[in-house]
Amino acid sequence: MIEDLLTDITSKEQFNFEETFLIYKLCSELIIEEEEVAQKLLVNILESKEKFDPSLNQILVDLIEAVGFYPYIKKENFELDSTDSLIREMYHYSDNLNKFLHEDQKHLLSLLNTDKNVIVSAPTSFGKSLLIEEFIASHKFKNIIIIQPTLALLDETRRKLKKYDQKYKLIVRTSQDSSIEKGNIYLFTAERVNEYKDFQHIDLIIVDEFYKLSSKRDDERADSLNNALHFILKTYNSKFYLLGPNIDRISKGFEEKFNAIFYKTKSSLVDIKSVDIYSEHKEKFDMPRKYKEYKEQVLFDLLLENQHQQSIIYCSSPSRVRYLSKRFYSYLISKNIQKENEGLDIIKWIEENISTDWSMIDLLKYRVGIHDGALQRHITTTIIDYFNTGLLNYLFCTTTIIEGVNTSAKNIVFFDSTKGTNTKIDYFDYSNIKGRAGRLMMHYTGTVYNFNPVPPNEQVTIDIPFYEQNPISDEILINLDDEEVIDKLSDQYKAIKQIPENERNIIRDNGVQVFGQKNIINQLRNDLNTQYHLIAWNRYPTKEQLTYVLTLAWENLLKPAETVRPMTLKALITVTQIYGFNQSIWNLVESTFEYFKTLSKFKDLPDSEIRDEAIRQSFQTLKHWFEYKVPKWLAVIDSLQKFVCLETGLRPGNYNYFASLIENDFLRENLTILYEFGMPSSAIRKLEKLISSEVLQDDVIKIIRDNKLFNNNIFIAYERNKLKEI
């Protein structure tokens, strides 16, 4: 019955007085009997408010208040008409944020203001992160850690919180010192929490997307997150707030052990409708090789049909993002759609710094964006900004969309059914993709278009390995004190305890493959007499020294199931040497392009497509290998070679200089903080001429602001706008 009514609300042009009254009456009854259904009906009424008789608006206001959707009263410029209701409304007002909270947010805030720790599972459109800002605006906690899984998310959070810099120092890099005078907000990935050495006493730790703690969700970074949370709780006994979507339960006993409440709500201020595209085309969609172009045609027709609404298209990998977006661009041309975005400021930057042939330029001109883990951070931030301000209508994405980047999309298209090549999207991932349809306070409803069968609904239990320890990785187990270990008789624990304590301490602090590191220590000891010159180097390595170190890392520090394709050890050595010698990603793009032209699989392709692939692969290498993996490996082996050299009285090498250069795109040390703020390296290199190397990194932004350096004519418009943002 309710679904029929929702269809009527969408399809009918008008409801008279009597029809309006009967629908409002039904909604009132449902609030008592099935409040979630009432909420769904109510947001659909609000979506089509102009269809209903306005003389009954006061009843509508009372219904909104009855379900606690106070932000919508303000949004629609409605007014409550009784003293009681006005008192209830003001109870839900946040003086700190100058906003109304909805009823479930207010309840959650009241839980957070007790002595309890809070673990919350709520839909994407609940507004969980608004409560983070409420905490910070209240100044209740002096030192706060916020852990988020991606640098893109952290940058989004940083931009929201920078207005609180009078009271808090925002710390985004492990090289920054904590403030003694002000409070500190540490905006870190889990890995950076584990690396940072200057924490003040932590009053609150917030973990966004906390499902990434689970050892059963195939996330290679779960170890780092477990170790980070465990360390902070053990060291500071901090209050914690863990938030995530669509979780049914957590490890049994965790709440009691840590004085916590697990709060699950399905309350949502946005109704997401599902449209089953798959069933209508099942025969052909089930034969993807034969009917690949048919499925694409259905997608493109759908996108064009919805061209006045913003849509996100889920794709399984960066290569699929590039392929589908370019196919859609060709489709738009075939339909004589005109380009609209000639003047976007990033286009000139791309032409000057990447290539005039990069397909991104054509995509942007046709209001098409791409978003994946291989793009540079400033590009992804700009793409999202363009999308959220309406300059782009279509966004082709990978799982980066699952991990919380907020967009203004009305529609989500569930087009590919896997993550990467082989991992099927399960119901949990599907729910997170679906949850990105419709933006809170922008849309009342969103739509997910399913081009695949919806995965079976399964209960999602998030295990917390440092607590439950079943299973637990070596990398988490080595960080537990003896009294925290549940099974001291396990072979796993005995093997770790057999590692000598001085070795164990170094291995533990490095936070990566325990027995891989033990193998490296043994290898270094064996090689020290004959290969000392390959081990103990400083500043820049020779090709032989780089080959020796990266081979040790590749063979010992990769996780057993870790995906490295298309990278190989030989290729990694080559690209690291090219990047290290030329100190520029653009040289890597050119050398990759020239190499691709020699391969048979590219021989029939035009240069523009080969260059496109060279750019994609080079950016993937920069993001995955050079910004984290290679510098981390160098730091790990550096610590191990120092230990082995010193125990035999030999002078050790020092890899830190080269590792830091690789990680920071060869930028000058005191300006690398700007990279965290989404600044293109081209602009940072220009700033090297305007800012002294003696300036402290924490003073760099003040100098840019006070001296209005962004007005210098050495910057092009895109760089200037990025500088003004910070």
TIBA-161482 format. One line per field, with one value per residue (C-alpha): x negated, y, z negated; residue in one letter. Coordinates in steps of 0.2 Angstrom, whole numbers. Layout:
u = (X, ...) .
v = (Y, ...) .
w = (Z, ...) .
r = (a, ...) .
END
This chain:
u = (0, -14, -23, -8, -5, -23, -21, -5, -15, -28, -16, -1, -1, 10, 19, 35, 39, 47, 33, 20, 29, 31, 12, 7, 19, 11, -6, -1, 5, -11, -21, -13, -13, -29, -39, -52, -38, -31, -48, -49, -32, -35, -51, -42, -28, -41, -49, -33, -26, -19, -7, 2, 15, 5, 20, 15, -3, -1, 3, -12, -23, -16, -20, -38, -40, -32, -46, -59, -65, -68, -81, -67, -56, -69, -73, -55, -53, -39, -34, -28, -12, -12, -23, -27, -33, -43, -52, -55, -62, -74, -80, -86, -95, -114, -121, -138, -134, -119, -109, -94, -98, -86, -79, -91, -106, -101, -99, -116, -124, -116, -124, -141, -139, -139, -154, -150, -160, -149, -149, -136, -129, -118, -113, -124, -111, -110, -123, -135, -150, -140, -142, -161, -160, -148, -161, -175, -164, -160, -178, -174, -189, -207, -216, -206, -212, -201, -205, -198, -203, -208, -217, -203, -191, -204, -205, -187, -186, -201, -192, -176, -187, -199, -187, -191, -210, -209, -206, -214, -230, -226, -239, -239, -258, -268, -282, -271, -274, -259, -253, -255, -245, -230, -221, -226, -216, -226, -218, -227, -226, -229, -246, -251, -244, -256, -270, -267, -278, -272, -254, -248, -236, -222, -204, -194, -198, -185, -186, -176, -172, -176, -171, -189, -194, -188, -200, -186, -183, -199, -206, -225, -225, -215, -231, -236, -219, -218, -236, -232, -216, -223, -238, -228, -216, -230, -241, -228, -212, -203, -185, -180, -167, -167, -155, -150, -135, -125, -133, -122, -133, -151, -163, -154, -159, -168, -155, -157, -175, -177, -162, -153, -136, -133, -119, -111, -98, -90, -83, -86, -81, -83, -73, -83, -72, -79, -76, -79, -87, -95, -79, -72, -89, -94, -97, -109, -117, -121, -132, -143, -156, -144, -133, -146, -141, -122, -124, -134, -121, -108, -118, -122, -104, -99, -112, -106, -88, -93, -105, -97, -101, -118, -123, -137, -142, -151, -165, -176, -193, -202, -204, -185, -182, -193, -186, -168, -169, -178, -165, -151, -160, -160, -141, -138, -146, -136, -120, -126, -127, -137, -152, -148, -164, -177, -183, -186, -202, -210, -210, -224, -234, -232, -238, -253, -258, -251, -247, -235, -231, -224, -206, -201, -201, -187, -177, -177, -171, -156, -152, -159, -171, -181, -186, -197, -212, -225, -222, -232, -224, -221, -213, -201, -196, -194, -183, -172, -171, -165, -152, -145, -144, -135, -148, -149, -133, -141, -155, -163, -169, -178, -176, -182, -164, -160, -173, -163, -167, -151, -144, -128, -123, -104, -107, -119, -121, -127, -135, -149, -147, -165, -178, -193, -193, -187, -180, -161, -152, -142, -127, -137, -147, -131, -122, -136, -136, -117, -118, -127, -111, -103, -112, -105, -97, -99, -88, -73, -75, -88, -88, -100, -99, -104, -112, -116, -106, -106, -117, -109, -105, -117, -119, -136, -146, -162, -175, -188, -204, -215, -200, -192, -209, -199, -207, -222, -236, -255, -256, -242, -247, -265, -258, -248, -255, -256, -241, -230, -234, -219, -228, -246, -248, -245, -259, -257, -260, -274, -283, -282, -289, -304, -310, -323, -316, -327, -322, -304, -304, -310, -298, -283, -287, -288, -270, -272, -275, -282, -291, -295, -305, -313, -319, -326, -336, -343, -347, -356, -367, -371, -375, -384, -402, -400, -386, -390, -391, -373, -366, -375, -371, -366, -356, -354, -356, -364, -354, -362, -358, -340, -338, -345, -333, -317, -320, -321, -305, -296, -300, -297, -285, -270, -255, -251, -236, -241, -237, -252, -246, -251, -267, -282, -298, -308, -296, -296, -315, -315, -301, -309, -325, -318, -307, -322, -334, -322, -313, -297, -281, -281, -297, -289, -274, -285, -296, -280, -273, -288, -289, -270, -273, -285, -272, -262, -245, -247, -253, -236, -231, -233, -246, -233, -226, -243, -247, -231, -236, -253, -246, -234, -248, -260, -248, -243, -262, -264, -249, -251, -269, -278, -267, -266, -273, -291, -294, -287, -298, -313, -310, -307, -323, -333, -328, -333, -350, -354, -351, -361, -376, -377, -376, -392, -400, -399, -393, -375, -367, -353, -338, -328, -333, -328, -313, -306, -310, -300, -286, -284, -287, -304, -297, -306, -303, -295, -283, -277, -263, -254, -253, -242, -231, -228, -240, -247, -266, -268, -262, -273, -288, -284, -283, -300, -306, -294, -296, -313, -318, -321, -302, -294, -281, -267, -270, -270, -251, -251, -265, -255, -240, -248, -258, -244, -257, -242, -242, -259, -258, -269, -254, -240, -222, -220, -236, -230, -213, -220, -231, -216, -207, -220) .
v = (0, 12, 9, 13, 29, 34, 30, 41, 56, 55, 53, 64, 82, 88, 82, 91, 96, 79, 69, 79, 77, 58, 56, 67, 57, 40, 48, 52, 34, 27, 37, 27, 10, 11, 26, 22, 20, 37, 45, 38, 44, 61, 65, 60, 72, 86, 82, 85, 98, 110, 96, 96, 108, 122, 126, 110, 115, 117, 98, 95, 105, 95, 78, 84, 89, 72, 62, 75, 81, 99, 104, 102, 115, 128, 122, 125, 141, 133, 139, 129, 136, 130, 135, 116, 113, 129, 123, 106, 114, 125, 109, 103, 119, 119, 136, 130, 126, 138, 124, 112, 94, 81, 70, 55, 67, 75, 58, 53, 69, 66, 49, 57, 69, 55, 46, 32, 29, 28, 17, 22, 13, 25, 28, 39, 53, 53, 67, 58, 69, 85, 79, 79, 98, 100, 93, 104, 120, 116, 116, 102, 92, 100, 87, 77, 63, 61, 45, 44, 31, 42, 58, 65, 63, 71, 86, 88, 88, 100, 112, 111, 113, 127, 140, 134, 138, 151, 138, 123, 119, 108, 94, 85, 80, 69, 82, 95, 99, 99, 116, 118, 134, 129, 113, 101, 92, 78, 74, 58, 41, 26, 24, 42, 40, 25, 36, 52, 55, 71, 68, 79, 70, 64, 68, 61, 49, 48, 34, 37, 22, 11, -5, -5, -12, -29, -43, -51, -37, -40, -22, -23, -7, -15, -19, -1, 5, -8, -3, 15, 14, 1, 12, 28, 19, 10, 26, 39, 30, 43, 44, 37, 39, 26, 29, 20, 14, -1, -11, -23, -28, -28, -40, -47, -40, -25, -13, -19, -19, -1, 7, 9, 10, 3, 14, 8, 18, 17, 35, 44, 61, 55, 41, 31, 23, 8, 6, -12, -10, -28, -38, -29, -34, -50, -61, -49, -42, -60, -62, -47, -51, -53, -39, -27, -13, -16, -13, 2, 9, 6, 16, 30, 32, 33, 46, 57, 55, 61, 75, 88, 78, 74, 56, 45, 29, 16, 7, -7, 0, 16, 8, 5, 23, 29, 17, 21, 39, 40, 29, 41, 56, 48, 44, 63, 68, 56, 64, 81, 87, 103, 106, 118, 120, 128, 139, 128, 134, 117, 114, 127, 119, 101, 108, 116, 102, 86, 85, 94, 76, 70, 65, 73, 89, 83, 75, 91, 101, 90, 90, 73, 70, 55, 51, 36, 32, 35, 54, 67, 74, 92, 85, 74, 89, 100, 87, 85, 104, 106, 92, 100, 117, 110, 112, 93, 82, 65, 57, 40, 33, 18, 13, 30, 34, 21, 29, 44, 59, 69, 74, 83, 67, 64, 47, 33, 20, 3, -2, -14, -29, -31, -21, -23, -39, -53, -47, -46, -31, -38, -31, -20, -12, -11, -2, 11, 14, 16, 28, 41, 44, 60, 73, 78, 95, 96, 82, 73, 58, 50, 35, 20, 12, -7, -14, -30, -41, -33, -44, -54, -45, -52, -47, -37, -40, -30, -39, -29, -40, -31, -36, -52, -59, -72, -70, -59, -54, -55, -37, -33, -47, -41, -24, -32, -33, -51, -48, -43, -59, -71, -87, -87, -105, -102, -107, -89, -81, -92, -89, -70, -72, -82, -67, -58, -43, -30, -36, -38, -19, -13, -25, -19, -1, -3, -10, -21, -40, -47, -62, -53, -41, -55, -62, -46, -45, -62, -58, -42, -51, -64, -50, -38, -44, -45, -33, -19, -6, -10, -9, 6, 21, 39, 52, 45, 26, 19, 8, -8, -1, 3, -14, -23, -13, -15, -33, -36, -26, -34, -52, -49, -34, -38, -45, -63, -58, -40, -34, -27, -29, -22, -18, -30, -29, -25, -11, -4, -3, 5, 18, 22, 26, 36, 46, 48, 54, 66, 71, 73, 63, 71, 62, 46, 49, 52, 37, 26, 33, 29, 11, 8, 12, -2, -15, -25, -22, -4, -4, 0, 13, 32, 41, 51, 34, 27, 44, 43, 25, 31, 46, 34, 21, 35, 43, 26, 23, 40, 38, 20, 17, 33, 43, 28, 11, 14, 27, 16, 1, 12, 18, 0, -7, 9, 5, -14, -10, 2, -11, -24, -12, -6, -23, -27, -10, -4, 13, 12, 20, 33, 31, 45, 59, 49, 42, 59, 66, 52, 53, 72, 73, 81, 97, 108, 101, 117, 118, 100, 104, 113, 96, 90, 105, 100, 112, 106, 103, 116, 130, 124, 124, 142, 147, 141, 157, 167, 159, 156, 139, 145, 148, 135, 125, 130, 148, 145, 148, 164, 171, 167, 175, 190, 194, 190, 179, 172, 188, 185, 184, 168, 158, 153, 155, 137, 139, 156, 149, 134, 146, 157, 142, 139) .
w = (0, -5, 11, 21, 12, 15, 34, 34, 25, 39, 54, 49, 53, 38, 22, 17, -1, -5, 3, -6, -23, -21, -16, -31, -42, -36, -40, -58, -61, -54, -66, -80, -71, -60, -62, -49, -36, -42, -39, -22, -17, -25, -15, 1, -4, -6, 10, 19, 6, 20, 25, 8, 2, -7, -18, -28, -30, -49, -50, -39, -51, -66, -57, -54, -72, -77, -69, -75, -58, -65, -52, -39, -48, -46, -28, -22, -32, -42, -60, -75, -83, -101, -116, -119, -101, -101, -117, -110, -94, -104, -114, -97, -93, -93, -99, -94, -75, -74, -67, -72, -75, -71, -85, -83, -82, -98, -107, -100, -106, -124, -124, -119, -133, -146, -153, -140, -124, -109, -94, -81, -66, -56, -37, -26, -27, -46, -48, -60, -56, -60, -78, -76, -72, -87, -99, -92, -92, -110, -115, -127, -123, -121, -111, -98, -86, -70, -60, -43, -30, -15, -13, -3, -18, -29, -18, -17, -36, -37, -26, -38, -54, -49, -55, -73, -71, -85, -98, -89, -80, -65, -63, -47, -45, -57, -56, -64, -83, -95, -102, -121, -121, -111, -109, -95, -82, -74, -57, -53, -44, -56, -49, -54, -71, -73, -66, -76, -92, -99, -105, -120, -131, -120, -127, -113, -98, -83, -71, -55, -45, -59, -50, -43, -60, -55, -50, -40, -27, -17, -21, -21, -32, -46, -56, -56, -62, -76, -82, -82, -92, -104, -107, -110, -122, -131, -133, -137, -141, -129, -127, -109, -96, -82, -68, -52, -42, -41, -55, -65, -79, -85, -95, -110, -126, -118, -125, -143, -143, -136, -145, -128, -120, -103, -95, -79, -70, -53, -55, -38, -32, -14, -6, 7, 20, 30, 48, 55, 72, 71, 72, 87, 97, 87, 102, 110, 94, 89, 104, 102, 115, 129, 124, 116, 128, 125, 106, 109, 121, 108, 95, 107, 112, 93, 90, 104, 99, 81, 88, 77, 61, 55, 56, 49, 58, 48, 57, 51, 55, 61, 78, 79, 73, 88, 100, 96, 95, 112, 120, 112, 119, 137, 134, 130, 145, 156, 148, 153, 135, 134, 123, 109, 98, 109, 95, 80, 72, 70, 89, 92, 78, 86, 102, 95, 82, 89, 107, 120, 125, 108, 110, 94, 103, 115, 101, 91, 105, 107, 88, 85, 70, 64, 46, 41, 30, 44, 46, 37, 22, 28, 44, 35, 23, 38, 46, 31, 29, 47, 45, 29, 37, 52, 65, 68, 70, 71, 60, 63, 47, 39, 21, 16, 16, 2, -9, -13, -1, -2, 15, 21, 31, 33, 42, 40, 53, 47, 64, 60, 48, 41, 32, 43, 54, 43, 26, 27, 20, 4, -4, -16, -1, 9, -5, -7, 12, 12, -3, 8, 17, 11, 0, -17, -17, 2, 8, -1, 10, 20, 33, 35, 52, 51, 66, 56, 44, 27, 16, 2, -14, -27, -46, -47, -62, -64, -74, -83, -82, -96, -108, -101, -94, -83, -71, -75, -63, -69, -67, -79, -91, -93, -100, -114, -132, -139, -150, -135, -125, -127, -120, -127, -122, -103, -91, -84, -100, -105, -88, -91, -109, -102, -93, -104, -113, -105, -88, -93, -98, -82, -72, -82, -80, -61, -61, -45, -42, -58, -51, -34, -45, -54, -38, -32, -49, -45, -27, -32, -44, -31, -18, -29, -26, -7, -3, -15, -1, 4, -13, -21, -9, -12, -3, 15, 19, 34, 45, 37, 19, 24, 32, 16, 4, 15, 18, -1, -3, 11, 5, -13, -17, -5, -13, -7, 3, 7, 25, 34, 52, 64, 54, 54, 44, 60, 65, 47, 47, 64, 61, 44, 52, 66, 53, 41, 55, 64, 48, 58, 61, 79, 84, 78, 89, 104, 101, 98, 114, 124, 116, 120, 138, 140, 134, 146, 136, 140, 158, 166, 154, 157, 147, 137, 130, 126, 117, 108, 101, 97, 87, 78, 73, 68, 57, 49, 46, 38, 27, 22, 23, 21, 8, -4, 0, 6, -8, -21, -15, -15, -33, -39, -31, -36, -54, -52, -44, -57, -70, -61, -58, -75, -83, -74, -76, -58, -52, -46, -31, -32, -20, -27, -15, 0, -7, -12, 5, 14, 2, 4, 23, 21, 13, 1, -17, -24, -10, -10, -22, -7, 2, -12, -9, 9, 17, 34, 34, 48, 36, 22, 33, 38, 19, 16, 25, 13, -4, -13, -17, -35, -38, -49, -40, -53, -47, -29, -27, -37, -26, -10, -18, -25, -10, 2, 12, 22, 31, 39, 58, 58, 53, 66, 61, 55, 43, 37, 33, 24, 14, 9, 3, -11) .
r = (m, i, e, d, l, l, t, d, i, t, s, k, e, q, f, n, f, e, e, t, f, l, i, y, k, l, c, s, e, l, i, i, e, e, e, e, v, a, q, k, l, l, v, n, i, l, e, s, k, e, k, f, d, p, s, l, n, q, i, l, v, d, l, i, e, a, v, g, f, y, p, y, i, k, k, e, n, f, e, l, d, s, t, d, s, l, i, r, e, m, y, h, y, s, d, n, l, n, k, f, l, h, e, d, q, k, h, l, l, s, l, l, n, t, d, k, n, v, i, v, s, a, p, t, s, f, g, k, s, l, l, i, e, e, f, i, a, s, h, k, f, k, n, i, i, i, i, q, p, t, l, a, l, l, d, e, t, r, r, k, l, k, k, y, d, q, k, y, k, l, i, v, r, t, s, q, d, s, s, i, e, k, g, n, i, y, l, f, t, a, e, r, v, n, e, y, k, d, f, q, h, i, d, l, i, i, v, d, e, f, y, k, l, s, s, k, r, d, d, e, r, a, d, s, l, n, n, a, l, h, f, i, l, k, t, y, n, s, k, f, y, l, l, g, p, n, i, d, r, i, s, k, g, f, e, e, k, f, n, a, i, f, y, k, t, k, s, s, l, v, d, i, k, s, v, d, i, y, s, e, h, k, e, k, f, d, m, p, r, k, y, k, e, y, k, e, q, v, l, f, d, l, l, l, e, n, q, h, q, q, s, i, i, y, c, s, s, p, s, r, v, r, y, l, s, k, r, f, y, s, y, l, i, s, k, n, i, q, k, e, n, e, g, l, d, i, i, k, w, i, e, e, n, i, s, t, d, w, s, m, i, d, l, l, k, y, r, v, g, i, h, d, g, a, l, q, r, h, i, t, t, t, i, i, d, y, f, n, t, g, l, l, n, y, l, f, c, t, t, t, i, i, e, g, v, n, t, s, a, k, n, i, v, f, f, d, s, t, k, g, t, n, t, k, i, d, y, f, d, y, s, n, i, k, g, r, a, g, r, l, m, m, h, y, t, g, t, v, y, n, f, n, p, v, p, p, n, e, q, v, t, i, d, i, p, f, y, e, q, n, p, i, s, d, e, i, l, i, n, l, d, d, e, e, v, i, d, k, l, s, d, q, y, k, a, i, k, q, i, p, e, n, e, r, n, i, i, r, d, n, g, v, q, v, f, g, q, k, n, i, i, n, q, l, r, n, d, l, n, t, q, y, h, l, i, a, w, n, r, y, p, t, k, e, q, l, t, y, v, l, t, l, a, w, e, n, l, l, k, p, a, e, t, v, r, p, m, t, l, k, a, l, i, t, v, t, q, i, y, g, f, n, q, s, i, w, n, l, v, e, s, t, f, e, y, f, k, t, l, s, k, f, k, d, l, p, d, s, e, i, r, d, e, a, i, r, q, s, f, q, t, l, k, h, w, f, e, y, k, v, p, k, w, l, a, v, i, d, s, l, q, k, f, v, c, l, e, t, g, l, r, p, g, n, y, n, y, f, a, s, l, i, e, n, d, f, l, r, e, n, l, t, i, l, y, e, f, g, m, p, s, s, a, i, r, k, l, e, k, l, i, s, s, e, v, l, q, d, d, v, i, k, i, i, r, d, n, k, l, f, n, n, n, i, f, i, a, y, e, r, n, k, l, k, e, i) .
END
